[in-house]
Amino acid sequence: MTARIQASSTVPVRQSSVRAHNLALVLQTVATSENPISRASTSAATGLTRATVSALVDDLIVRGLLVEREPAPRSGAGRPAAGLALAPDGAFGLGLEINVDYLAACVIDLTGQVRHRVVAHADQRSSSWEETLARLVRLTPAGGVSGAALAVPGLVSADGIVRVAPNLGWQDVDAGRYLSEALGLPVAVENEANLAALSELRAAGGRPTFGYVSGEIGIGAGLVLDGALYRGVRGWSGEIGHLPVHPDGRPCRCGARGCLEQYAGQEALLRAAGAATLAGLPDDADLGEAGAALGIALAGVINLLDLDTIVLGGIYGPLLPRLRPSIEHELGRRVLTAGLAPVTLRAAALGADAAMRGAAESVIRSILDDPATFLTRTT
């Protein structure tokens, strides 16, 4: 039988909507199969008739999203069926990232393999947003990508406008429109910690609920609850860097005082350790202040949301062995349930690449979720 789309009895279901739904169903079935899957098995898994699956598969093959693999030889009666797999050259997602002290770009294919990666280190705070975006465009490969997404360290509204990025000095910047016009592609914009958290969810698997904390010059967090990103009412959740850890403490670029960033951000950490760069951080540098500040902030988040896992990314991943003692000391003192259920701290699986990988993966995910729109756009 053909898969059904639920609809109101007063709203007709167009044939094109049924086909779009079934295209996505077939493509996602192939994408989530551990091994190449036959047409017959795809039919059984989706509930679609073999004729329907065959027609949809033929279209997806012709349009370059699927390939048919020759079956491995086998002994015994009957000929083994060919298997379907995602086409490695069928579509490419471009992930872009802007951070205070670097720009980055990567391209991944439908199978999740990285085809292009570049990172350019430079401080963006002395540049206008137009200059920064123009430099980012120059990092992108010429042609061949299907869409793009940008990761930024700031608050992004539903329409893709960067409302405020304190560490960049940006306010109400329509970065998506600028990049879309420059690249000739649709460009989505999202907070960098959110994209990193989603990438971590796919890369590491396991627990579907965790807090992801990204440490750079600024500090952001992505909250994954039951396998879904929690964005908040306006999509601005996760600004952990501006939680006050010392309410009357150091002034912050956001206008408040005592924010976490002023004690555990990259510049604060290096200043406390007497180092100019992370590469020059002494092995015996005291990271106690940064770890304690992180522990204070994380304790509040854990007490509020009842998280059992915190994933540390950005600069915090490789520094976790040195930060852990002071973080865990504060969690032990401040988390109400510390004696009942210890919190797991672990480093991010993708390290510093998590945000740009997450941006590129979001493009691929949009194609897998809605191949009909992608095929219409590329006709």
C-alpha positions as CSV (number, residue, x, y, z in Angstrom):
1,M,0.0,0.0,0.0
2,T,1.1,3.6,-0.5
3,A,2.1,5.6,2.6
4,R,-0.5,8.1,3.6
5,I,-0.2,11.8,4.5
6,Q,-2.4,13.0,7.3
7,A,-4.5,16.0,6.3
8,S,-7.5,17.9,7.3
9,S,-10.7,16.7,5.7
10,T,-11.3,20.2,4.3
11,V,-7.8,20.4,2.7
12,P,-7.1,18.4,-0.4
13,V,-3.9,16.4,-0.6
14,R,-2.2,17.1,-3.9
15,Q,-0.5,14.3,-5.8
16,S,2.7,16.3,-5.7
17,S,2.6,16.3,-1.9
18,V,2.1,12.5,-1.8
19,R,5.1,12.1,-4.2
20,A,7.3,14.5,-2.1
21,H,6.5,12.5,1.0
22,N,7.3,9.2,-0.6
23,L,10.5,10.4,-2.2
24,A,11.7,11.5,1.3
25,L,10.6,8.2,2.8
26,V,12.5,6.1,0.3
27,L,15.6,8.3,0.4
28,Q,15.7,8.3,4.3
29,T,15.2,4.5,4.3
30,V,18.3,4.1,2.1
31,A,20.2,6.7,4.1
32,T,19.6,5.0,7.5
33,S,20.4,1.4,6.2
34,E,23.7,0.1,7.5
35,N,24.3,-1.7,4.1
36,P,23.0,-1.2,0.6
37,I,19.4,-2.1,0.6
38,S,17.4,-3.7,-2.2
39,R,14.3,-2.3,-3.8
40,A,12.2,-5.1,-2.4
41,S,13.5,-4.5,1.1
42,T,12.9,-0.8,0.7
43,S,9.3,-1.6,-0.3
44,A,8.9,-3.8,2.8
45,A,10.4,-1.1,5.1
46,T,8.3,1.7,3.8
47,G,5.0,0.0,3.1
48,L,5.0,1.3,-0.4
49,T,4.3,-1.0,-3.3
50,R,7.2,-2.4,-5.3
51,A,6.1,-0.5,-8.4
52,T,6.0,2.8,-6.5
53,V,9.4,2.2,-4.9
54,S,10.9,1.3,-8.3
55,A,9.6,4.5,-9.9
56,L,10.8,6.7,-7.1
57,V,14.2,5.0,-7.0
58,D,14.7,5.4,-10.7
59,D,14.0,9.1,-10.4
60,L,16.4,9.5,-7.5
61,I,19.1,7.6,-9.4
62,V,18.6,9.6,-12.6
63,R,18.8,12.8,-10.5
64,G,22.0,11.7,-8.8
65,L,20.9,11.2,-5.2
66,L,21.1,7.4,-5.2
67,V,23.3,4.8,-6.8
68,E,22.7,1.1,-7.4
69,R,25.5,-1.1,-6.2
70,E,26.3,-4.4,-7.9
71,P,25.6,-7.3,-5.5
72,A,28.5,-9.4,-4.2
73,P,28.8,-12.8,-5.8
74,R,27.2,-15.6,-3.7
75,S,26.8,-19.3,-4.0
76,G,23.3,-21.0,-4.0
77,A,20.2,-20.6,-6.0
78,G,18.8,-17.3,-7.1
79,R,20.5,-14.1,-8.1
80,P,21.2,-11.6,-5.3
81,A,19.4,-8.2,-5.7
82,A,21.4,-5.0,-6.3
83,G,21.6,-2.7,-3.3
84,L,20.7,1.0,-3.1
85,A,23.1,3.6,-1.5
86,L,23.4,7.3,-1.3
87,A,25.4,8.8,-4.2
88,P,28.7,10.2,-2.9
89,D,28.8,12.7,-5.7
90,G,25.0,13.5,-5.7
91,A,24.9,16.6,-3.5
92,F,27.3,18.6,-1.3
93,G,26.6,20.7,1.7
94,L,28.8,23.8,2.5
95,G,29.4,24.6,6.2
96,L,30.7,28.0,7.1
97,E,31.8,29.3,10.5
98,I,32.7,32.7,11.8
99,N,34.4,33.0,15.1
100,V,36.2,35.8,16.8
101,D,39.7,34.7,15.8
102,Y,39.1,32.4,12.8
103,L,37.0,31.7,9.7
104,A,36.3,28.2,8.5
105,A,34.6,26.3,5.7
106,C,34.0,22.7,4.9
107,V,32.1,20.7,2.3
108,I,30.6,17.3,3.0
109,D,28.9,14.9,0.6
110,L,25.6,12.9,1.0
111,T,27.4,10.1,2.8
112,G,28.9,12.5,5.4
113,Q,32.5,12.4,4.1
114,V,34.5,15.7,4.3
115,R,35.5,16.8,0.8
116,H,37.0,20.2,1.6
117,R,38.2,21.9,4.8
118,V,39.9,25.2,5.4
119,V,40.5,27.3,8.5
120,A,41.9,30.9,8.3
121,H,43.1,32.3,11.7
122,A,42.6,36.1,12.0
123,D,40.9,38.4,14.5
124,Q,37.6,39.6,13.2
125,R,37.0,42.3,15.8
126,S,38.7,45.1,13.9
127,S,36.7,44.4,10.7
128,S,33.3,45.4,9.6
129,W,30.8,42.6,9.1
130,E,30.9,43.2,5.3
131,E,34.7,42.7,5.3
132,T,34.4,39.5,7.4
133,L,31.8,38.0,5.2
134,A,33.8,38.9,2.1
135,R,36.8,37.1,3.5
136,L,34.6,34.1,4.3
137,V,33.3,34.0,0.7
138,R,36.9,33.8,-0.6
139,L,37.4,30.6,1.5
140,T,34.6,28.7,-0.2
141,P,35.2,26.4,-3.1
142,A,34.1,27.5,-6.6
143,G,30.8,25.8,-7.5
144,G,29.6,22.3,-6.9
145,V,27.7,22.7,-3.7
146,S,24.0,22.4,-3.2
147,G,23.4,24.8,-0.3
148,A,25.1,26.4,2.6
149,A,24.7,27.1,6.3
150,L,26.6,29.6,8.5
151,A,27.5,29.1,12.1
152,V,27.9,32.3,14.1
153,P,28.7,33.1,17.8
154,G,25.6,35.1,18.5
155,L,21.8,35.3,18.7
156,V,20.1,34.4,15.4
157,S,16.4,35.1,14.8
158,A,14.1,32.8,12.9
159,D,14.5,34.8,9.7
160,G,18.3,34.3,9.8
161,I,19.4,37.7,11.0
162,V,22.2,37.9,13.5
163,R,20.5,40.1,16.1
164,V,23.6,40.5,18.3
165,A,27.0,38.9,18.4
166,P,28.8,40.8,21.2
167,N,32.3,39.5,20.7
168,L,32.1,40.4,17.0
169,G,30.4,43.7,17.5
170,W,27.6,42.7,15.2
171,Q,24.0,43.9,15.6
172,D,21.1,43.1,13.2
173,V,23.3,41.7,10.4
174,D,21.5,39.9,7.6
175,A,24.5,37.6,7.0
176,G,22.4,35.0,5.2
177,R,21.2,37.4,2.5
178,Y,24.7,38.7,1.9
179,L,26.2,35.2,1.5
180,S,23.3,33.9,-0.6
181,E,23.8,36.8,-3.1
182,A,27.5,36.3,-3.1
183,L,27.5,32.5,-3.5
184,G,24.3,32.1,-5.5
185,L,23.0,29.6,-3.0
186,P,20.4,29.3,-0.3
187,V,22.2,30.0,3.0
188,A,20.8,29.3,6.4
189,V,22.2,31.0,9.6
190,E,22.3,29.4,13.0
191,N,24.1,29.8,16.3
192,E,27.4,27.9,16.3
193,A,26.9,26.0,19.6
194,N,23.5,24.8,18.4
195,L,25.1,23.4,15.2
196,A,28.0,21.9,17.1
197,A,25.6,20.2,19.5
198,L,23.6,18.6,16.6
199,S,26.8,17.4,14.9
200,E,27.9,15.9,18.2
201,L,24.5,14.1,18.6
202,R,25.0,12.4,15.2
203,A,28.8,11.8,15.6
204,A,28.8,10.3,19.1
205,G,25.4,8.6,19.2
206,G,24.5,7.3,22.6
207,R,22.7,9.6,25.0
208,P,20.0,11.7,23.4
209,T,20.1,14.3,26.2
210,F,23.2,16.4,27.0
211,G,24.5,19.9,27.3
212,Y,27.2,20.9,24.8
213,V,29.5,23.7,25.8
214,S,31.7,25.3,23.2
215,G,34.7,27.3,24.5
216,E,36.4,29.9,22.3
217,I,36.9,33.6,23.0
218,G,33.1,33.5,23.7
219,I,31.3,30.6,25.3
220,G,28.1,29.1,23.9
221,A,25.9,26.1,24.7
222,G,23.6,23.8,22.8
223,L,21.0,21.9,24.7
224,V,19.9,18.5,23.3
225,L,16.8,17.2,25.1
226,D,15.4,13.7,24.0
227,G,17.3,13.9,20.7
228,A,16.1,17.4,19.8
229,L,17.8,20.8,20.0
230,Y,16.1,23.1,22.6
231,R,16.1,26.6,21.1
232,G,13.9,28.5,23.5
233,V,10.9,30.7,22.6
234,R,12.8,32.9,20.2
235,G,15.6,30.5,19.3
236,W,18.1,32.2,21.6
237,S,18.8,29.6,24.3
238,G,22.3,28.5,25.3
239,E,24.0,31.8,26.1
240,I,25.9,30.2,28.9
241,G,28.8,32.6,28.4
242,H,26.8,35.4,29.9
243,L,25.6,33.6,33.0
244,P,27.0,35.5,36.0
245,V,29.5,33.5,38.0
246,H,30.7,36.5,40.0
247,P,27.8,39.1,39.9
248,D,30.0,42.1,40.8
249,G,33.0,40.9,38.9
250,R,34.8,41.9,35.7
251,P,32.9,43.9,33.1
252,C,31.8,42.0,30.0
253,R,31.4,43.1,26.4
254,C,27.7,42.4,26.7
255,G,27.4,45.3,29.3
256,A,27.0,43.1,32.4
257,R,29.6,42.1,35.0
258,G,31.0,38.8,36.1
259,C,30.0,36.8,33.1
260,L,31.4,33.3,32.6
261,E,33.3,34.4,29.5
262,Q,35.4,36.8,31.6
263,Y,36.8,33.9,33.7
264,A,36.7,30.9,31.4
265,G,36.8,32.3,27.8
266,Q,39.9,31.7,25.8
267,E,41.4,35.2,26.4
268,A,40.7,35.0,30.2
269,L,42.2,31.5,30.4
270,L,45.4,32.6,28.6
271,R,45.7,35.7,30.6
272,A,45.4,33.8,33.9
273,A,48.0,31.3,32.6
274,G,50.4,34.0,31.4
275,A,50.4,32.6,27.8
276,A,49.9,34.3,24.5
277,T,48.4,31.4,22.6
278,L,47.0,28.0,23.3
279,A,50.0,26.4,21.7
280,G,52.2,28.2,24.2
281,L,50.1,27.2,27.2
282,P,52.6,25.8,29.8
283,D,51.9,22.2,30.9
284,D,51.9,23.4,34.5
285,A,49.7,26.4,33.9
286,D,47.0,26.9,36.6
287,L,43.6,26.5,35.0
288,G,41.8,26.4,38.3
289,E,40.0,29.8,37.9
290,A,38.6,28.8,34.5
291,G,37.6,25.4,35.7
292,A,35.9,26.7,38.8
293,A,34.0,29.3,36.8
294,L,32.8,26.6,34.4
295,G,31.8,24.4,37.3
296,I,29.7,27.2,38.9
297,A,27.9,27.9,35.6
298,L,27.4,24.2,34.8
299,A,26.0,23.5,38.3
300,G,23.2,26.0,37.7
301,V,22.4,24.5,34.3
302,I,22.4,21.0,35.7
303,N,20.3,21.9,38.7
304,L,17.7,23.5,36.4
305,L,17.5,20.9,33.6
306,D,18.6,17.7,35.4
307,L,21.3,16.9,32.8
308,D,23.5,13.9,33.4
309,T,26.1,14.5,30.6
310,I,28.1,17.6,29.7
311,V,30.1,17.6,26.5
312,L,32.9,20.1,26.3
313,G,34.0,21.3,22.8
314,G,36.1,24.0,21.2
315,I,39.2,24.7,23.4
316,Y,37.8,22.8,26.3
317,G,37.9,19.4,24.7
318,P,41.7,19.0,24.7
319,L,42.0,20.9,28.0
320,L,39.4,18.7,29.8
321,P,42.0,16.6,31.7
322,R,43.4,19.8,33.2
323,L,40.0,21.5,33.8
324,R,38.2,18.5,35.1
325,P,39.4,18.6,38.8
326,S,38.2,22.2,39.4
327,I,35.0,21.7,37.4
328,E,34.1,18.5,39.3
329,H,34.9,20.2,42.6
330,E,32.3,22.9,42.0
331,L,29.8,20.4,40.7
332,G,30.2,18.3,43.8
333,R,29.6,21.4,46.0
334,R,26.8,22.9,44.1
335,V,24.7,20.2,42.2
336,L,21.9,19.1,44.6
337,T,22.0,15.5,43.3
338,A,25.7,15.2,43.0
339,G,25.8,12.4,45.7
340,L,22.9,10.6,44.0
341,A,23.8,10.7,40.3
342,P,27.2,12.0,39.3
343,V,27.4,14.0,36.1
344,T,29.5,12.7,33.2
345,L,32.0,15.2,31.6
346,R,33.5,14.2,28.2
347,A,35.3,15.9,25.3
348,A,33.4,16.5,22.0
349,A,33.9,13.8,19.4
350,L,34.5,16.3,16.6
351,G,36.7,18.8,18.4
352,A,37.0,22.2,16.9
353,D,35.3,21.2,13.6
354,A,32.0,20.5,15.2
355,A,30.2,23.8,14.3
356,M,31.3,23.9,10.6
357,R,30.6,20.2,10.3
358,G,27.2,20.7,11.9
359,A,26.5,23.6,9.4
360,A,27.4,21.4,6.4
361,E,25.4,18.4,7.8
362,S,22.3,20.6,8.2
363,V,22.3,21.2,4.4
364,I,22.6,17.5,3.7
365,R,19.8,16.8,6.3
366,S,17.5,19.2,4.5
367,I,18.1,17.4,1.2
368,L,17.4,14.0,2.8
369,D,14.3,15.3,4.5
370,D,12.9,17.0,1.4
371,P,14.5,15.7,-1.8
372,A,11.5,16.9,-3.9
373,T,12.4,20.6,-3.2
374,F,16.0,19.9,-3.9
375,L,15.2,18.2,-7.2
376,T,12.9,21.1,-8.2
377,R,15.6,23.6,-7.4
378,T,18.2,21.8,-9.5
379,T,16.0,21.2,-12.5
